[in-house]
């Protein structure tokens, strides 16, 4: 029996796959070499989270990996018609990033409510100016995206006393449907995007949406950058349609030094880091090794993505 071939679309630092030594032939490849190597691989590990190489190199007819695993939650950088239409299984890194992202969102909510950006600015200017802060408990949030990330955000904000409405594609017992979003957003103090990027969600946060929000409300995106029409958000902040926003994902990354987003009043910019708590790469490697051992023995894989939807379908909240 031949040794299975694991192809790794690499990034620095490479994944730690120690327990697989001697059990699989590991080949590391970059974007330029991916297309030539894909037909020879049994499994593809997409370790380079910022690459579109799989979508560009995926073969049509002929040999291809039986399983593709991405070390991220979103799969929009992978999916192309050829991959969606074939029998290759796609899995993601659900279970690694949810709690860190939820903590990051909670930190942003608290920072906005207590005006920590204003305090730091005044400190740098050596100015003593007393202000009143906004209470978090009793405020209202809408979390857009009812997957594991949205659920983790919901639980943590509810622990702070926030009244949270969780919005998914369709309504279920504990989740509001997309048709409820406008009404909920018009009453919310916080609108938080944690949804996957699909044709339905691309550009959904635009001038029309920001016009629905209260002038005192804030918008936070820890989902995908192309879900937000950045020019429309800039206009909404400059016209004071909303009080503030925080972006952790952008239409193009990294954000260049000439981008106008750096200087928009009321906007917090962070470099796509909300889920990257210390040790996250080790956790991703450990998760993949455990999944590979399941695959090698023919047992069912967790975290299987519905390729036509572009995410893992969910159910009601656990609690």
Secondary structure, DSSP 4 states (H G I P E B T S, - for coil): -PPPEEEEE--SSPP--GGGTTTSEEEEE-HHHHHHHHTT-SEEEE--TT--HHHHH--SSS---SEEEESSS--TTT--HHHHHSS-EEE--TTSSHHHHHHHHHHHHHHHHTTHHHHHHHHHTT-----PPPP-TT-EEEEE--SHHHHHHHHHHHHTT-EEEEE-SS-BTTBB-GGGHHHHHTT-SEEEE-PPP-TTTTT-BSHHHHHHS-TT-EEEE-S-GGGB-HHHHHHHHHTTSSSEEEES--SSSSPPTT-GGGG-TTEEE--S-TT--TTHHHHHHHHHHHHHHHHHTTPPPSSB-BTTTTB----S---
